[in-house]
Each structure stands twice: as C-alpha cells, then as structure tokens.
Amino acid sequence: MAATAAVSPRTLLSSFHQRFIFTVPAFLNLPASSARCNCRGGKVRLFSAIRCVQSAEEISTATGITTSVSEEIGRRNVIDILEERGLLESLTSDNLRSVSSNSESSPLRVYCGFDPTAESLHLGNLLGILVLSWFHRCGHRVVALIGGATARIGDPSGKILERPELDVETLERNTLGIANTVTRILNSSNSTTSFVVMNNYDWWKEFKLLDFLKQVGRYARVGTMVAKESVKKRLESEQGMSYTEFTYQLLQGYDFLYLFQNHGVNVQIGGSDQWGNITAGTDLIRRTLQPKEGEGGFGLTFPLLLKSDGTKFGKSEDGAIWLSPAMLSPYKFYQHLFSVPDSDVIKFLKMLTFLDMKVVDEMELQMQSPGYLPNTAQKLLAEEVTRFVHGEEGLREAIKATEALRPGAETKLDWKTIEGIAEDVPSCSMAYNEVVNLSVVDLSVSSGLLESKSAARRLMKQGGLYLNNSRVDEESKRIENEDIVDGKLLLLSAGKKNKVIVRIS
C-alpha cells in the first residue's frame, strides 16, 4: 500500500472551501460575494448561508413521554424561552425583550464568537451554540464568528495566565475544525432561516495600528477598561497583565462594531464571563455611531455550565468533553451525559435540550415517584444532546455501542462494535496460545484490568467480573476458542465502567 502523504492545514482549508460555498440570497441582505472570508492566504470561504430543514422529531422513552419539540417555538419571544430554561444571565438593555418579539417582520441578527484555541469546541462551549440555535429556531438570523484574529491575542477572561501563542498552521487547523463543528451542529436546527459562519481575521488582517488607534482607541476610556472584572483580577494577581491582553476587549468590541455597520448584526451573545467584552462592543457602537434609542447594539449573556457542586461541566478526569467526533467518539460523549447525577439532570435537560418544558417538568415529577426507573432522565438527556451534536447517525452509533457493551446485555457482540469504542477503552495484545486455556482470573491481571488475582476473585464473588458481557461466576472458568469474538478479541469488564479489550495476535 502506498504511503499516505501528509496533508497541510492550508490544503485542508482549500478542501473546506470547496465543500462549503453556498449562495446567500437573503441572509443579512448581503450579496453572495459578501458572505465569505479569508484565513491568512488560505482563501477559506467561510462562509455560508445554509438552509436548515430538520423537522421536529418524536421519540418514545420507557416512561411513555412524547418528547417532541414544541411547534409554538417560532411564535414565542426567544428571550422568554431562554429565561425559562435558565439560559439568561444578563441583558445590556431590557429593550432587547421587546425588539425580539417579532421575528417575522423584524428579525434580529445575532452573533456569538468562538476563538480557535483548540481543534474542537467542548461541552462548555455548547451553550453558545444552543443559544444561537434558539434564536435561529425562533426565526432570527445568526452568525457564528470564528476568532481567527482574536485567538492570536488570547482572551484573558477567567484566565490566571496569558494564553500560549499559537503558530499560524495550528490556528488554521483549529479554525477549520471549529467551523466544521459549528456548521454540522447548527445545520441540524429545526429552522428554515439561514446562518453564517465568518472569521474575524478577514477584516483584521489589513487593519493598521494607526487606523486602529484612530477608529477604536480614541473612543475607549481607560478607566472603564481597567474596571472590567477580567482586568481587575489579573492586575491584582502576581502575574499581572500584558498590554496585548489588555487590548483584547477592544478587539472584540470592534468586531461587534464591524458586524453592526457592515452586516446589520445588532445582538452579541456570550457566557457570563464575556460581559466586559460584550459591553465594550455596545459602548463602542454607542460612542462612534450615536444611534437612536433602541437602535444600537444589544448584549446578552448566559450562565456558565456548572454542576450542582459549583464546578464546570464540560471537562472530565480524562480532559475536555469535545464536540468533534474525531476527538471524542459519540459513544464516549453519550456516556458522559448518561453519567450526570440526579441532582443535575433536570437542570441540564432544561439548558441543553430543546424538549418542551412540560416534558421536562413531567420527568422531574416522575423522578420523585416510587415507580421511577433509575437513569431514565439521564438516558433522555444523553439521547437529546447526542442527537443535536452528532446527528441521528452518531446517536445510533452511541446507543448501539452502549447496549452491546453493557455487562449482562443479551446483544451478541461482534468485533466491529468493540472496535468502535477501541479508542475509548484500554487495550492490550496477546498471542493466541497465551490466551486460550488461561483462567479469566489470570487474564484479568495480565491484561491490566485488575491489580491482583485476589481483587479478581473478590470481584467475581460480588458478581462484577464479565467476559464478553457474560458474568463469570466460577473461578475455574478458562478462555476457550469459542470465547474469542470473531476470532479477533475479547472484552473484559470489571463492573459497568472499567473495561479492557484483549486483541488476539
């Protein structure tokens, strides 16, 4: 087989350009040639208006609850929806509530920024996409802005140290990855309106320092900038803050001004830690353009995704819960959501799904009833969020692997299903003659599943040791040829979560 040549980020970007050019007949009242941007010579045409036409789905759970997305969504005020679901933290003006009431005759144009500091967004970033999607579903126009320029600086919000500088190739690869993720997820929205993905490097790459000082710096007030919470904390810290980071809020502020002037975008959304950056934009619009009352820029923040213990939900012991299937399989993504504790699951059903609130309220009541089947709410959460992020195919893959790999499951295992989770499960290779006729107790230790034979015997007596999902009840059990799945591998499990794949070489 011929060796596969390495693919450069620039080539990948060119490929992305070929796949994601769409006409933009109506979005933001722009000609088709306007809805695109370049990423440092790579000519990334980011980007597109994509019509989203997925109908509301209905699924039946073990509870018999119909989980259809309400048909009334498009008729409701999006701000009321966000508030009801715990997705509203602050508004720069309560006028936003009234101006968002009529999406048919006067739709808002809303944007959320995502800096490409990694090749994928993670679960904590999903709230930004969800809030954009709520605006989208309610008939408003939305923009996902990739921060190809601002990522070169690094947002100091919530950081105790300055971000490490990323090289150009890494930034371009990250830009492509995040653009793919956002496009894939937003494209599943139940909406007939368009959305656009843009890159702020398109307008920053030619911006000269003197022009920046004249057009932006002269309107910025140092006292106001220093008073921002993100700045105050860093200035009081031992590390301090560089001038580069100090200017970040002006860069994001100008992004809002640019989008407001050139594309009619009048709302910026972001997490609660973005309040200072968002108000820098609304203030810059007010100072430079002096719009009439109610015709300026608006800002909206949503709360960070926190668990009941106050820690962020979006990272696990193994690292970030990535939204890209290339970095975290749909199966593993599903498992993280399925593992949410009862104390958090109703809150996350409200925040992370598009289920009608009556469905969520009914599930909350069922959880308090004696006949409630444990983890039913978690299953609903995992299915809804996995479907939104990975689509129906990703959800099917996750459910198939979950059911097949559940200890005690009657589903017959095949090697393809097991290989589908291989990246998420520890594995080892052993020779055929080393494995056949070896006791399961010995194999549990030699494969690394358990530390000692005594631990394996103890787990076996407790009913927690499994071979290919079948419980091992006798210490005398030895591996036979028939146990090897498709002649290729074995699956050992210690309880429900700890597994190891043994490949037969």
JODABEL-V190137 format. One record per run of one state. SS is the DSSP state (H for helix, E for strand, C for the rest). FROM is the first residue (numbers start at 0). LEN is the number of residues. If there is no record, write none. Layout:
<<SS & FROM & LEN> <SS & FROM & LEN>>
This chain:
<<C & 0 & 8> <H & 8 & 11> <C & 19 & 7> <H & 26 & 3> <C & 29 & 2> <H & 31 & 3> <C & 34 & 2> <E & 36 & 1> <C & 37 & 7> <E & 44 & 1> <C & 45 & 14> <E & 59 & 1> <C & 60 & 5> <E & 65 & 1> <C & 66 & 6> <H & 72 & 3> <C & 75 & 2> <H & 77 & 7> <C & 84 & 5> <E & 89 & 2> <C & 91 & 3> <H & 94 & 5> <C & 99 & 9> <E & 108 & 6> <C & 114 & 7> <E & 121 & 1> <H & 122 & 15> <C & 137 & 3> <E & 140 & 6> <C & 146 & 3> <H & 149 & 3> <C & 152 & 15> <H & 167 & 19> <C & 186 & 8> <E & 194 & 5> <C & 199 & 1> <H & 200 & 4> <C & 204 & 4> <H & 208 & 7> <C & 215 & 1> <H & 216 & 3> <C & 219 & 2> <H & 221 & 6> <C & 227 & 1> <H & 228 & 8> <C & 236 & 6> <H & 242 & 4> <C & 246 & 1> <H & 247 & 16> <C & 263 & 3> <E & 266 & 5> <H & 271 & 18> <C & 289 & 8> <E & 297 & 5> <C & 302 & 3> <E & 305 & 1> <C & 306 & 5> <E & 311 & 1> <C & 312 & 2> <E & 314 & 2> <C & 316 & 2> <E & 318 & 2> <C & 320 & 1> <E & 321 & 1> <C & 322 & 7> <H & 329 & 9> <C & 338 & 3> <H & 341 & 11> <C & 352 & 4> <H & 356 & 11> <C & 367 & 8> <H & 375 & 29> <C & 404 & 10> <H & 414 & 5> <C & 419 & 2> <H & 421 & 3> <C & 424 & 1> <E & 425 & 5> <C & 430 & 1> <H & 431 & 4> <C & 435 & 3> <E & 438 & 1> <H & 439 & 7> <C & 446 & 6> <H & 452 & 9> <C & 461 & 3> <E & 464 & 3> <C & 467 & 2> <E & 469 & 2> <C & 471 & 6> <E & 477 & 1> <C & 478 & 2> <H & 480 & 3> <C & 483 & 1> <E & 484 & 1> <C & 485 & 3> <E & 488 & 6> <C & 494 & 3> <E & 497 & 7> <C & 504 & 1>>
